[in-house]
Amino acid sequence: MSDTASRAQTTPTTSTKLVVTQVRSTIGCKQNQRATLLSLGLRKIRQSVQRDDTPQIRGMIHTVRHLVTVEEVGA
């Protein structure tokens, strides 16, 4: 694989950002959902973080979609 092809896979294609806000508690949730929230940088209810819009982040949000709200922000 060429150097430019591997670089293209790791670079986000858009400059869109996602604002992810935790709205529900992790009490009673599965361990992988708690770990996903921590990986997103969320620790408390009503805490918000801004993340790049990548397939990896979208997958993490899908795992905890019942605990968070998501807003798209054009950066």
PQR file of N, CA, C, O and H, with PARSE charges and radii, in Angstrom:
ATOM      1  N   MET A   1       0.852  -1.176   0.000 -0.4000 1.5000
ATOM      2  CA  MET A   1       0.000   0.000   0.000 -0.0000 2.0000
ATOM      3  C   MET A   1       0.895   1.236   0.000  0.5500 1.7000
ATOM      4  O   MET A   1       1.909   1.282   0.698 -0.5500 1.4000
ATOM      5  N   SER A   2       0.517   2.215  -0.774 -0.4000 1.5000
ATOM      6  CA  SER A   2       1.334   3.421  -0.866 -0.0000 2.0000
ATOM      7  C   SER A   2       1.142   4.310   0.360  0.5500 1.7000
ATOM      8  O   SER A   2       0.185   4.151   1.118 -0.5500 1.4000
ATOM      9  H   SER A   2      -0.305   2.178  -1.341  0.4000 1.0000
ATOM     10  N   ASP A   3       2.067   5.243   0.537 -0.4000 1.5000
ATOM     11  CA  ASP A   3       2.025   6.143   1.687 -0.0000 2.0000
ATOM     12  C   ASP A   3       0.813   7.062   1.637  0.5500 1.7000
ATOM     13  O   ASP A   3       0.218   7.352   2.675 -0.5500 1.4000
ATOM     14  H   ASP A   3       2.845   5.371  -0.079  0.4000 1.0000
ATOM     15  N   THR A   4       0.441   7.522   0.459 -0.4000 1.5000
ATOM     16  CA  THR A   4      -0.710   8.435   0.355 -0.0000 2.0000
ATOM     17  C   THR A   4      -2.021   7.724   0.641  0.5500 1.7000
ATOM     18  O   THR A   4      -2.944   8.335   1.179 -0.5500 1.4000
ATOM     19  H   THR A   4       0.924   7.287  -0.384  0.4000 1.0000
ATOM     20  N   ALA A   5      -2.125   6.450   0.295 -0.4000 1.5000
ATOM     21  CA  ALA A   5      -3.360   5.709   0.563 -0.0000 2.0000
ATOM     22  C   ALA A   5      -3.551   5.492   2.052  0.5500 1.7000
ATOM     23  O   ALA A   5      -4.672   5.601   2.549 -0.5500 1.4000
ATOM     24  H   ALA A   5      -1.375   5.954  -0.142  0.4000 1.0000
ATOM     25  N   SER A   6      -2.477   5.187   2.778 -0.4000 1.5000
ATOM     26  CA  SER A   6      -2.621   4.976   4.217 -0.0000 2.0000
ATOM     27  C   SER A   6      -2.914   6.284   4.937  0.5500 1.7000
ATOM     28  O   SER A   6      -3.635   6.288   5.935 -0.5500 1.4000
ATOM     29  H   SER A   6      -1.567   5.099   2.375  0.4000 1.0000
ATOM     30  N   ARG A   7      -2.367   7.397   4.449 -0.4000 1.5000
ATOM     31  CA  ARG A   7      -2.633   8.694   5.057 -0.0000 2.0000
ATOM     32  C   ARG A   7      -4.081   9.121   4.822  0.5500 1.7000
ATOM     33  O   ARG A   7      -4.688   9.758   5.682 -0.5500 1.4000
ATOM     34  H   ARG A   7      -1.781   7.394   3.639  0.4000 1.0000
ATOM     35  N   ALA A   8      -4.628   8.776   3.674 -0.4000 1.5000
ATOM     36  CA  ALA A   8      -6.001   9.158   3.346 -0.0000 2.0000
ATOM     37  C   ALA A   8      -7.003   8.452   4.254  0.5500 1.7000
ATOM     38  O   ALA A   8      -8.070   9.001   4.529 -0.5500 1.4000
ATOM     39  H   ALA A   8      -4.135   8.258   2.975  0.4000 1.0000
ATOM     40  N   GLN A   9      -6.688   7.267   4.718 -0.4000 1.5000
ATOM     41  CA  GLN A   9      -7.609   6.524   5.573 -0.0000 2.0000
ATOM     42  C   GLN A   9      -7.679   7.098   6.982  0.5500 1.7000
ATOM     43  O   GLN A   9      -8.710   6.963   7.640 -0.5500 1.4000
ATOM     44  H   GLN A   9      -5.822   6.821   4.495  0.4000 1.0000
ATOM     45  N   THR A  10      -6.632   7.724   7.456 -0.4000 1.5000
ATOM     46  CA  THR A  10      -6.615   8.225   8.819 -0.0000 2.0000
ATOM     47  C   THR A  10      -7.042   9.685   8.916  0.5500 1.7000
ATOM     48  O   THR A  10      -7.314  10.173  10.013 -0.5500 1.4000
ATOM     49  H   THR A  10      -5.794   7.834   6.921  0.4000 1.0000
ATOM     50  N   THR A  11      -7.104  10.390   7.790 -0.4000 1.5000
ATOM     51  CA  THR A  11      -7.454  11.801   7.801 -0.0000 2.0000
ATOM     52  C   THR A  11      -8.962  11.961   7.641  0.5500 1.7000
ATOM     53  O   THR A  11      -9.532  11.390   6.711 -0.5500 1.4000
ATOM     54  H   THR A  11      -6.883   9.993   6.899  0.4000 1.0000
ATOM     55  N   PRO A  12      -9.633  12.721   8.519 -0.5600 1.5000
ATOM     56  CA  PRO A  12     -11.061  12.947   8.349  0.2800 2.0000
ATOM     57  C   PRO A  12     -11.331  13.684   7.042  0.5500 1.7000
ATOM     58  O   PRO A  12     -10.576  14.574   6.651 -0.5500 1.4000
ATOM     59  N   THR A  13     -12.418  13.303   6.374 -0.4000 1.5000
ATOM     60  CA  THR A  13     -12.711  13.893   5.070 -0.0000 2.0000
ATOM     61  C   THR A  13     -13.440  15.221   5.198  0.5500 1.7000
ATOM     62  O   THR A  13     -13.388  16.032   4.274 -0.5500 1.4000
ATOM     63  H   THR A  13     -13.032  12.581   6.693  0.4000 1.0000
ATOM     64  N   THR A  14     -14.115  15.467   6.309 -0.4000 1.5000
ATOM     65  CA  THR A  14     -14.836  16.721   6.482 -0.0000 2.0000
ATOM     66  C   THR A  14     -14.355  17.412   7.745  0.5500 1.7000
ATOM     67  O   THR A  14     -13.717  16.805   8.604 -0.5500 1.4000
ATOM     68  H   THR A  14     -14.157  14.808   7.060  0.4000 1.0000
ATOM     69  N   SER A  15     -14.676  18.693   7.836 -0.4000 1.5000
ATOM     70  CA  SER A  15     -14.295  19.439   9.031 -0.0000 2.0000
ATOM     71  C   SER A  15     -15.463  19.545  10.002  0.5500 1.7000
ATOM     72  O   SER A  15     -15.456  20.398  10.889 -0.5500 1.4000
ATOM     73  H   SER A  15     -15.194  19.186   7.137  0.4000 1.0000
ATOM     74  N   THR A  16     -16.462  18.687   9.842 -0.4000 1.5000
ATOM     75  CA  THR A  16     -17.622  18.704  10.720 -0.0000 2.0000
ATOM     76  C   THR A  16     -17.239  18.184  12.095  0.5500 1.7000
ATOM     77  O   THR A  16     -16.502  17.206  12.227 -0.5500 1.4000
ATOM     78  H   THR A  16     -16.467  17.994   9.121  0.4000 1.0000
ATOM     79  N   LYS A  17     -17.746  18.848  13.100 -0.4000 1.5000
ATOM     80  CA  LYS A  17     -17.529  18.420  14.486 -0.0000 2.0000
ATOM     81  C   LYS A  17     -18.855  17.944  15.058  0.5500 1.7000
ATOM     82  O   LYS A  17     -19.923  18.362  14.611 -0.5500 1.4000
ATOM     83  H   LYS A  17     -18.344  19.643  12.993  0.4000 1.0000
ATOM     84  N   LEU A  18     -18.776  17.076  16.039 -0.4000 1.5000
ATOM     85  CA  LEU A  18     -19.956  16.594  16.750 -0.0000 2.0000
ATOM     86  C   LEU A  18     -19.844  17.031  18.208  0.5500 1.7000
ATOM     87  O   LEU A  18     -18.803  16.856  18.841 -0.5500 1.4000
ATOM     88  H   LEU A  18     -17.908  16.736  16.402  0.4000 1.0000
ATOM     89  N   VAL A  19     -20.921  17.597  18.730 -0.4000 1.5000
ATOM     90  CA  VAL A  19     -20.989  17.917  20.148 -0.0000 2.0000
ATOM     91  C   VAL A  19     -21.804  16.810  20.809  0.5500 1.7000
ATOM     92  O   VAL A  19     -22.997  16.660  20.545 -0.5500 1.4000
ATOM     93  H   VAL A  19     -21.768  17.739  18.217  0.4000 1.0000
ATOM     94  N   VAL A  20     -21.151  16.047  21.661 -0.4000 1.5000
ATOM     95  CA  VAL A  20     -21.777  14.905  22.322 -0.0000 2.0000
ATOM     96  C   VAL A  20     -22.001  15.279  23.777  0.5500 1.7000
ATOM     97  O   VAL A  20     -21.067  15.680  24.472 -0.5500 1.4000
ATOM     98  H   VAL A  20     -20.182  16.169  21.875  0.4000 1.0000
ATOM     99  N   THR A  21     -23.249  15.147  24.241 -0.4000 1.5000
ATOM    100  CA  THR A  21     -23.616  15.498  25.609 -0.0000 2.0000
ATOM    101  C   THR A  21     -24.210  14.276  26.295  0.5500 1.7000
ATOM    102  O   THR A  21     -25.122  13.643  25.764 -0.5500 1.4000
ATOM    103  H   THR A  21     -24.007  14.821  23.676  0.4000 1.0000
ATOM    104  N   GLN A  22     -23.698  13.948  27.469 -0.4000 1.5000
ATOM    105  CA  GLN A  22     -24.255  12.845  28.247 -0.0000 2.0000
ATOM    106  C   GLN A  22     -25.527  13.331  28.934  0.5500 1.7000
ATOM    107  O   GLN A  22     -25.506  14.345  29.631 -0.5500 1.4000
ATOM    108  H   GLN A  22     -22.958  14.462  27.901  0.4000 1.0000
ATOM    109  N   VAL A  23     -26.636  12.614  28.741 -0.4000 1.5000
ATOM    110  CA  VAL A  23     -27.905  13.030  29.327 -0.0000 2.0000
ATOM    111  C   VAL A  23     -28.479  12.006  30.299  0.5500 1.7000
ATOM    112  O   VAL A  23     -29.438  12.307  31.009 -0.5500 1.4000
ATOM    113  H   VAL A  23     -26.653  11.791  28.174  0.4000 1.0000
ATOM    114  N   ARG A  24     -27.915  10.810  30.344 -0.4000 1.5000
ATOM    115  CA  ARG A  24     -28.395   9.796  31.275 -0.0000 2.0000
ATOM    116  C   ARG A  24     -27.229   9.171  32.021  0.5500 1.7000
ATOM    117  O   ARG A  24     -26.083   9.219  31.575 -0.5500 1.4000
ATOM    118  H   ARG A  24     -27.135  10.566  29.767  0.4000 1.0000
ATOM    119  N   SER A  25     -27.546   8.589  33.157 -0.4000 1.5000
ATOM    120  CA  SER A  25     -26.539   7.996  34.024 -0.0000 2.0000
ATOM    121  C   SER A  25     -26.079   6.639  33.497  0.5500 1.7000
ATOM    122  O   SER A  25     -26.782   5.984  32.727 -0.5500 1.4000
ATOM    123  H   SER A  25     -28.478   8.550  33.520  0.4000 1.0000
ATOM    124  N   THR A  26     -24.891   6.234  33.926 -0.4000 1.5000
ATOM    125  CA  THR A  26     -24.358   4.925  33.543 -0.0000 2.0000
ATOM    126  C   THR A  26     -24.709   3.841  34.558  0.5500 1.7000
ATOM    127  O   THR A  26     -24.287   2.695  34.407 -0.5500 1.4000
ATOM    128  H   THR A  26     -24.320   6.766  34.551  0.4000 1.0000
ATOM    129  N   ILE A  27     -25.473   4.189  35.588 -0.4000 1.5000
ATOM    130  CA  ILE A  27     -25.866   3.200  36.587 -0.0000 2.0000
ATOM    131  C   ILE A  27     -26.746   2.147  35.912  0.5500 1.7000
ATOM    132  O   ILE A  27     -27.741   2.483  35.270 -0.5500 1.4000
ATOM    133  H   ILE A  27     -25.816   5.120  35.711  0.4000 1.0000
ATOM    134  N   GLY A  28     -26.381   0.895  36.057 -0.4000 1.5000
ATOM    135  CA  GLY A  28     -27.136  -0.195  35.457 -0.0000 2.0000
ATOM    136  C   GLY A  28     -26.758  -0.486  34.013  0.5500 1.7000
ATOM    137  O   GLY A  28     -27.351  -1.367  33.389 -0.5500 1.4000
ATOM    138  H   GLY A  28     -25.573   0.622  36.578  0.4000 1.0000
ATOM    139  N   CYS A  29     -25.786   0.235  33.469 -0.4000 1.5000
ATOM    140  CA  CYS A  29     -25.350   0.015  32.083 -0.0000 2.0000
ATOM    141  C   CYS A  29     -24.272  -1.062  32.052  0.5500 1.7000
ATOM    142  O   CYS A  29     -23.645  -1.383  33.061 -0.5500 1.4000
ATOM    143  H   CYS A  29     -25.304   0.951  33.975  0.4000 1.0000
ATOM    144  N   LYS A  30     -24.082  -1.600  30.862 -0.4000 1.5000
ATOM    145  CA  LYS A  30     -23.038  -2.598  30.676 -0.0000 2.0000
ATOM    146  C   LYS A  30     -21.666  -1.941  30.757  0.5500 1.7000
ATOM    147  O   LYS A  30     -21.522  -0.738  30.538 -0.5500 1.4000
ATOM    148  H   LYS A  30     -24.591  -1.339  30.042  0.4000 1.0000
ATOM    149  N   GLN A  31     -20.672  -2.743  31.071 -0.4000 1.5000
ATOM    150  CA  GLN A  31     -19.308  -2.239  31.254 -0.0000 2.0000
ATOM    151  C   GLN A  31     -18.757  -1.633  29.968  0.5500 1.7000
ATOM    152  O   GLN A  31     -18.035  -0.637  30.017 -0.5500 1.4000
ATOM    153  H   GLN A  31     -20.788  -3.720  31.249  0.4000 1.0000
ATOM    154  N   ASN A  32     -19.091  -2.224  28.807 -0.4000 1.5000
ATOM    155  CA  ASN A  32     -18.558  -1.676  27.555 -0.0000 2.0000
ATOM    156  C   ASN A  32     -19.157  -0.306  27.256  0.5500 1.7000
ATOM    157  O   ASN A  32     -18.498   0.527  26.634 -0.5500 1.4000
ATOM    158  H   ASN A  32     -19.677  -3.033  28.767  0.4000 1.0000
ATOM    159  N   GLN A  33     -20.389  -0.057  27.686 -0.4000 1.5000
ATOM    160  CA  GLN A  33     -20.999   1.255  27.490 -0.0000 2.0000
ATOM    161  C   GLN A  33     -20.343   2.295  28.390  0.5500 1.7000
ATOM    162  O   GLN A  33     -20.140   3.434  27.968 -0.5500 1.4000
ATOM    163  H   GLN A  33     -20.925  -0.734  28.192  0.4000 1.0000
ATOM    164  N   ARG A  34     -20.013   1.925  29.608 -0.4000 1.5000
ATOM    165  CA  ARG A  34     -19.299   2.840  30.505 -0.0000 2.0000
ATOM    166  C   ARG A  34     -17.931   3.176  29.945  0.5500 1.7000
ATOM    167  O   ARG A  34     -17.502   4.330  29.976 -0.5500 1.4000
ATOM    168  H   ARG A  34     -20.177   1.000  29.950  0.4000 1.0000
ATOM    169  N   ALA A  35     -17.249   2.164  29.432 -0.4000 1.5000
ATOM    170  CA  ALA A  35     -15.919   2.378  28.863 -0.0000 2.0000
ATOM    171  C   ALA A  35     -15.993   3.265  27.620  0.5500 1.7000
ATOM    172  O   ALA A  35     -15.101   4.079  27.384 -0.5500 1.4000
ATOM    173  H   ALA A  35     -17.597   1.227  29.406  0.4000 1.0000
ATOM    174  N   THR A  36     -17.039   3.111  26.837 -0.4000 1.5000
ATOM    175  CA  THR A  36     -17.202   3.934  25.644 -0.0000 2.0000
ATOM    176  C   THR A  36     -17.410   5.394  26.010  0.5500 1.7000
ATOM    177  O   THR A  36     -16.843   6.280  25.370 -0.5500 1.4000
ATOM    178  H   THR A  36     -17.764   2.449  27.029  0.4000 1.0000
ATOM    179  N   LEU A  37     -18.218   5.656  27.036 -0.4000 1.5000
ATOM    180  CA  LEU A  37     -18.413   7.036  27.483 -0.0000 2.0000
ATOM    181  C   LEU A  37     -17.099   7.645  27.960  0.5500 1.7000
ATOM    182  O   LEU A  37     -16.805   8.802  27.662 -0.5500 1.4000
ATOM    183  H   LEU A  37     -18.678   4.936  27.556  0.4000 1.0000
ATOM    184  N   LEU A  38     -16.315   6.877  28.691 -0.4000 1.5000
ATOM    185  CA  LEU A  38     -15.014   7.378  29.144 -0.0000 2.0000
ATOM    186  C   LEU A  38     -14.088   7.644  27.967  0.5500 1.7000
ATOM    187  O   LEU A  38     -13.330   8.614  27.979 -0.5500 1.4000
ATOM    188  H   LEU A  38     -16.553   5.937  28.933  0.4000 1.0000
ATOM    189  N   SER A  39     -14.144   6.791  26.951 -0.4000 1.5000
ATOM    190  CA  SER A  39     -13.318   6.989  25.761 -0.0000 2.0000
ATOM    191  C   SER A  39     -13.726   8.243  25.004  0.5500 1.7000
ATOM    192  O   SER A  39     -12.889   8.913  24.399 -0.5500 1.4000
ATOM    193  H   SER A  39     -14.760   6.003  26.941  0.4000 1.0000
ATOM    194  N   LEU A  40     -15.013   8.557  25.041 -0.4000 1.5000
ATOM    195  CA  LEU A  40     -15.482   9.791  24.420 -0.0000 2.0000
ATOM    196  C   LEU A  40     -15.113  11.011  25.251  0.5500 1.7000
ATOM    197  O   LEU A  40     -15.152  12.135  24.751 -0.5500 1.4000
ATOM    198  H   LEU A  40     -15.693   8.013  25.533  0.4000 1.0000
ATOM    199  N   GLY A  41     -14.753  10.801  26.522 -0.4000 1.5000
ATOM    200  CA  GLY A  41     -14.377  11.907  27.397 -0.0000 2.0000
ATOM    201  C   GLY A  41     -15.511  12.388  28.261  0.5500 1.7000
ATOM    202  O   GLY A  41     -15.456  13.494  28.798 -0.5500 1.4000
ATOM    203  H   GLY A  41     -14.721   9.888  26.928  0.4000 1.0000
ATOM    204  N   LEU A  42     -16.550  11.570  28.409 -0.4000 1.5000
ATOM    205  CA  LEU A  42     -17.717  11.953  29.210 -0.0000 2.0000
ATOM    206  C   LEU A  42     -17.688  11.239  30.547  0.5500 1.7000
ATOM    207  O   LEU A  42     -17.539  10.018  30.611 -0.5500 1.4000
ATOM    208  H   LEU A  42     -16.594  10.671  27.973  0.4000 1.0000
ATOM    209  N   ARG A  43     -17.831  12.009  31.610 -0.4000 1.5000
ATOM    210  CA  ARG A  43     -17.814  11.444  32.952 -0.0000 2.0000
ATOM    211  C   ARG A  43     -19.053  11.811  33.762  0.5500 1.7000
ATOM    212  O   ARG A  43     -19.448  11.064  34.657 -0.5500 1.4000
ATOM    213  H   ARG A  43     -17.952  13.000  31.558  0.4000 1.0000
ATOM    214  N   LYS A  44     -19.663  12.937  33.464 -0.4000 1.5000
ATOM    215  CA  LYS A  44     -20.796  13.420  34.250 -0.0000 2.0000
ATOM    216  C   LYS A  44     -21.983  13.719  33.352  0.5500 1.7000
ATOM    217  O   LYS A  44     -21.820  13.987  32.161 -0.5500 1.4000
ATOM    218  H   LYS A  44     -19.342  13.544  32.737  0.4000 1.0000
ATOM    219  N   ILE A  45     -23.175  13.672  33.926 -0.4000 1.5000
ATOM    220  CA  ILE A  45     -24.387  14.048  33.203 -0.0000 2.0000
ATOM    221  C   ILE A  45     -24.324  15.533  32.879  0.5500 1.7000
ATOM    222  O   ILE A  45     -23.877  16.336  33.699 -0.5500 1.4000
ATOM    223  H   ILE A  45     -23.308  13.455  34.893  0.4000 1.0000
ATOM    224  N   ARG A  46     -24.769  15.891  31.694 -0.4000 1.5000
ATOM    225  CA  ARG A  46     -24.769  17.252  31.137 -0.0000 2.0000
ATOM    226  C   ARG A  46     -23.374  17.736  30.760  0.5500 1.7000
ATOM    227  O   ARG A  46     -23.199  18.916  30.457 -0.5500 1.4000
ATOM    228  H   ARG A  46     -25.132  15.239  31.028  0.4000 1.0000
ATOM    229  N   GLN A  47     -22.391  16.862  30.770 -0.4000 1.5000
ATOM    230  CA  GLN A  47     -21.064  17.231  30.292 -0.0000 2.0000
ATOM    231  C   GLN A  47     -21.048  17.068  28.778  0.5500 1.7000
ATOM    232  O   GLN A  47     -21.589  16.098  28.248 -0.5500 1.4000
ATOM    233  H   GLN A  47     -22.533  15.904  31.017  0.4000 1.0000
ATOM    234  N   SER A  48     -20.429  18.018  28.084 -0.4000 1.5000
ATOM    235  CA  SER A  48     -20.353  17.985  26.629 -0.0000 2.0000
ATOM    236  C   SER A  48     -18.901  17.975  26.177  0.5500 1.7000
ATOM    237  O   SER A  48     -18.031  18.576  26.807 -0.5500 1.4000
ATOM    238  H   SER A  48     -19.990  18.807  28.515  0.4000 1.0000
ATOM    239  N   VAL A  49     -18.659  17.277  25.067 -0.4000 1.5000
ATOM    240  CA  VAL A  49     -17.346  17.265  24.434 -0.0000 2.0000
ATOM    241  C   VAL A  49     -17.540  17.458  22.936  0.5500 1.7000
ATOM    242  O   VAL A  49     -18.594  17.142  22.385 -0.5500 1.4000
ATOM    243  H   VAL A  49     -19.365  16.789  24.555  0.4000 1.0000
ATOM    244  N   GLN A  50     -16.508  17.979  22.292 -0.4000 1.5000
ATOM    245  CA  GLN A  50     -16.554  18.178  20.853 -0.0000 2.0000
ATOM    246  C   GLN A  50     -15.562  17.216  20.216  0.5500 1.7000
ATOM    247  O   GLN A  50     -14.387  17.195  20.580 -0.5500 1.4000
ATOM    248  H   GLN A  50     -15.651  18.236  22.740  0.4000 1.0000
ATOM    249  N   ARG A  51     -16.040  16.421  19.266 -0.4000 1.5000
ATOM    250  CA  ARG A  51     -15.220  15.413  18.603 -0.0000 2.0000
ATOM    251  C   ARG A  51     -15.337  15.558  17.092  0.5500 1.7000
ATOM    252  O   ARG A  51     -16.336  16.070  16.587 -0.5500 1.4000
ATOM    253  H   ARG A  51     -16.995  16.438  18.971  0.4000 1.0000
ATOM    254  N   ASP A  52     -14.310  15.106  16.371 -0.4000 1.5000
ATOM    255  CA  ASP A  52     -14.358  15.084  14.915 -0.0000 2.0000
ATOM    256  C   ASP A  52     -15.399  14.068  14.459  0.5500 1.7000
ATOM    257  O   ASP A  52     -15.650  13.076  15.142 -0.5500 1.4000
ATOM    258  H   ASP A  52     -13.498  14.690  16.781  0.4000 1.0000
ATOM    259  N   ASP A  53     -15.994  14.320  13.314 -0.4000 1.5000
ATOM    260  CA  ASP A  53     -16.995  13.412  12.754 -0.0000 2.0000
ATOM    261  C   ASP A  53     -16.284  12.343  11.935  0.5500 1.7000
ATOM    262  O   ASP A  53     -16.044  12.522  10.741 -0.5500 1.4000
ATOM    263  H   ASP A  53     -15.789  15.127  12.759  0.4000 1.0000
ATOM    264  N   THR A  54     -15.949  11.228  12.586 -0.4000 1.5000
ATOM    265  CA  THR A  54     -15.283  10.110  11.925 -0.0000 2.0000
ATOM    266  C   THR A  54     -16.123   8.847  12.128  0.5500 1.7000
ATOM    267  O   THR A  54     -16.959   8.802  13.031 -0.5500 1.4000
ATOM    268  H   THR A  54     -16.144  11.082  13.556  0.4000 1.0000
ATOM    269  N   PRO A  55     -15.913   7.838  11.311 -0.5600 1.5000
ATOM    270  CA  PRO A  55     -16.658   6.579  11.498  0.2800 2.0000
ATOM    271  C   PRO A  55     -16.416   5.950  12.871  0.5500 1.7000
ATOM    272  O   PRO A  55     -17.316   5.323  13.430 -0.5500 1.4000
ATOM    273  N   GLN A  56     -15.219   6.111  13.414 -0.4000 1.5000
ATOM    274  CA  GLN A  56     -14.922   5.541  14.730 -0.0000 2.0000
ATOM    275  C   GLN A  56     -15.754   6.214  15.813  0.5500 1.7000
ATOM    276  O   GLN A  56     -16.317   5.537  16.673 -0.5500 1.4000
ATOM    277  H   GLN A  56     -14.488   6.621  12.960  0.4000 1.0000
ATOM    278  N   ILE A  57     -15.836   7.531  15.778 -0.4000 1.5000
ATOM    279  CA  ILE A  57     -16.624   8.269  16.769 -0.0000 2.0000
ATOM    280  C   ILE A  57     -18.103   7.964  16.587  0.5500 1.7000
ATOM    281  O   ILE A  57     -18.826   7.809  17.571 -0.5500 1.4000
ATOM    282  H   ILE A  57     -15.378   8.081  15.079  0.4000 1.0000
ATOM    283  N   ARG A  58     -18.562   7.875  15.343 -0.4000 1.5000
ATOM    284  CA  ARG A  58     -19.969   7.530  15.082 -0.0000 2.0000
ATOM    285  C   ARG A  58     -20.309   6.158  15.652  0.5500 1.7000
ATOM    286  O   ARG A  58     -21.404   5.960  16.178 -0.5500 1.4000
ATOM    287  H   ARG A  58     -17.975   8.000  14.543  0.4000 1.0000
ATOM    288  N   GLY A  59     -19.380   5.210  15.550 -0.4000 1.5000
ATOM    289  CA  GLY A  59     -19.602   3.886  16.119 -0.0000 2.0000
ATOM    290  C   GLY A  59     -19.679   3.918  17.635  0.5500 1.7000
ATOM    291  O   GLY A  59     -20.492   3.216  18.235 -0.5500 1.4000
ATOM    292  H   GLY A  59     -18.490   5.371  15.122  0.4000 1.0000
ATOM    293  N   MET A  60     -18.838   4.729  18.254 -0.4000 1.5000
ATOM    294  CA  MET A  60     -18.874   4.863  19.710 -0.0000 2.0000
ATOM    295  C   MET A  60     -20.194   5.491  20.147  0.5500 1.7000
ATOM    296  O   MET A  60     -20.791   5.073  21.139 -0.5500 1.4000
ATOM    297  H   MET A  60     -18.177   5.300  17.767  0.4000 1.0000
ATOM    298  N   ILE A  61     -20.643   6.497  19.400 -0.4000 1.5000
ATOM    299  CA  ILE A  61     -21.917   7.146  19.723 -0.0000 2.0000
ATOM    300  C   ILE A  61     -23.064   6.155  19.565  0.5500 1.7000
ATOM    301  O   ILE A  61     -24.006   6.160  20.358 -0.5500 1.4000
ATOM    302  H   ILE A  61     -20.158   6.836  18.595  0.4000 1.0000
ATOM    303  N   HIS A  62     -22.986   5.306  18.543 -0.4000 1.5000
ATOM    304  CA  HIS A  62     -24.045   4.308  18.331 -0.0000 2.0000
ATOM    305  C   HIS A  62     -24.139   3.348  19.519  0.5500 1.7000
ATOM    306  O   HIS A  62     -25.233   2.913  19.878 -0.5500 1.4000
ATOM    307  H   HIS A  62     -22.221   5.302  17.899  0.4000 1.0000
ATOM    308  N   THR A  63     -22.999   3.016  20.129 -0.4000 1.5000
ATOM    309  CA  THR A  63     -22.976   2.108  21.276 -0.0000 2.0000
ATOM    310  C   THR A  63     -23.715   2.697  22.476  0.5500 1.7000
ATOM    311  O   THR A  63     -24.354   1.963  23.230 -0.5500 1.4000
ATOM    312  H   THR A  63     -22.110   3.370  19.837  0.4000 1.0000
ATOM    313  N   VAL A  64     -23.633   4.023  22.658 -0.4000 1.5000
ATOM    314  CA  VAL A  64     -24.233   4.668  23.833 -0.0000 2.0000
ATOM    315  C   VAL A  64     -25.330   5.657  23.420  0.5500 1.7000
ATOM    316  O   VAL A  64     -25.561   6.647  24.114 -0.5500 1.4000
ATOM    317  H   VAL A  64     -23.114   4.619  22.046  0.4000 1.0000
ATOM    318  N   ARG A  65     -26.000   5.397  22.305 -0.4000 1.5000
ATOM    319  CA  ARG A  65     -26.976   6.344  21.757 -0.0000 2.0000
ATOM    320  C   ARG A  65     -28.134   6.635  22.708  0.5500 1.7000
ATOM    321  O   ARG A  65     -28.762   7.687  22.598 -0.5500 1.4000
ATOM    322  H   ARG A  65     -25.812   4.593  21.741  0.4000 1.0000
ATOM    323  N   HIS A  66     -28.428   5.729  23.635 -0.4000 1.5000
ATOM    324  CA  HIS A  66     -29.515   5.940  24.588 -0.0000 2.0000
ATOM    325  C   HIS A  66     -29.070   6.783  25.793  0.5500 1.7000
ATOM    326  O   HIS A  66     -29.900   7.151  26.625 -0.5500 1.4000
ATOM    327  H   HIS A  66     -27.918   4.874  23.724  0.4000 1.0000
ATOM    328  N   LEU A  67     -27.781   7.089  25.891 -0.4000 1.5000
ATOM    329  CA  LEU A  67     -27.248   7.857  27.018 -0.0000 2.0000
ATOM    330  C   LEU A  67     -26.812   9.268  26.645  0.5500 1.7000
ATOM    331  O   LEU A  67     -26.546  10.089  27.523 -0.5500 1.4000
ATOM    332  H   LEU A  67     -27.107   6.791  25.215  0.4000 1.0000
ATOM    333  N   VAL A  68     -26.736   9.555  25.341 -0.4000 1.5000
ATOM    334  CA  VAL A  68     -26.183  10.833  24.890 -0.0000 2.0000
ATOM    335  C   VAL A  68     -27.093  11.498  23.858  0.5500 1.7000
ATOM    336  O   VAL A  68     -27.962  10.861  23.263 -0.5500 1.4000
ATOM    337  H   VAL A  68     -26.953   8.888  24.627  0.4000 1.0000
ATOM    338  N   THR A  69     -26.863  12.805  23.665 -0.4000 1.5000
ATOM    339  CA  THR A  69     -27.446  13.517  22.537 -0.0000 2.0000
ATOM    340  C   THR A  69     -26.289  14.030  21.690  0.5500 1.7000
ATOM    341  O   THR A  69     -25.197  14.285  22.199 -0.5500 1.4000
ATOM    342  H   THR A  69     -26.157  13.322  24.148  0.4000 1.0000
ATOM    343  N   VAL A  70     -26.540  14.178  20.388 -0.4000 1.5000
ATOM    344  CA  VAL A  70     -25.497  14.568  19.458 -0.0000 2.0000
ATOM    345  C   VAL A  70     -25.975  15.715  18.602  0.5500 1.7000
ATOM    346  O   VAL A  70     -27.095  15.698  18.091 -0.5500 1.4000
ATOM    347  H   VAL A  70     -27.426  13.971  19.974  0.4000 1.0000
ATOM    348  N   GLU A  71     -25.124  16.714  18.445 -0.4000 1.5000
ATOM    349  CA  GLU A  71     -25.404  17.850  17.561 -0.0000 2.0000
ATOM    350  C   GLU A  71     -24.237  18.001  16.611  0.5500 1.7000
ATOM    351  O   GLU A  71     -23.081  17.868  17.014 -0.5500 1.4000
ATOM    352  H   GLU A  71     -24.214  16.728  18.859  0.4000 1.0000
ATOM    353  N   GLU A  72     -24.533  18.280  15.337 -0.4000 1.5000
ATOM    354  CA  GLU A  72     -23.479  18.532  14.363 -0.0000 2.0000
ATOM    355  C   GLU A  72     -23.173  20.023  14.338  0.5500 1.7000
ATOM    356  O   GLU A  72     -24.078  20.857  14.320 -0.5500 1.4000
ATOM    357  H   GLU A  72     -25.471  18.388  15.009  0.4000 1.0000
ATOM    358  N   VAL A  73     -21.879  20.344  14.336 -0.4000 1.5000
ATOM    359  CA  VAL A  73     -21.437  21.727  14.295 -0.0000 2.0000
ATOM    360  C   VAL A  73     -20.437  21.832  13.153  0.5500 1.7000
ATOM    361  O   VAL A  73     -19.447  21.102  13.126 -0.5500 1.4000
ATOM    362  H   VAL A  73     -21.144  19.666  14.351  0.4000 1.0000
ATOM    363  N   GLY A  74     -20.687  22.723  12.224 -0.4000 1.5000
ATOM    364  CA  GLY A  74     -19.729  22.954  11.140 -0.0000 2.0000
ATOM    365  C   GLY A  74     -18.562  23.758  11.662  0.5500 1.7000
ATOM    366  O   GLY A  74     -18.740  24.868  12.163 -0.5500 1.4000
ATOM    367  H   GLY A  74     -21.492  23.316  12.246  0.4000 1.0000
ATOM    368  N   ALA A  75     -17.353  23.199  11.547 -0.4000 1.5000
ATOM    369  CA  ALA A  75     -16.196  23.885  12.121 -0.0000 2.0000
ATOM    370  C   ALA A  75     -15.455  24.676  11.098  0.5500 1.7000
ATOM    371  O   ALA A  75     -14.452  25.314  11.417 -0.5500 1.4000
ATOM    372  H   ALA A  75     -17.208  22.297  11.139  0.4000 1.0000
TER
END
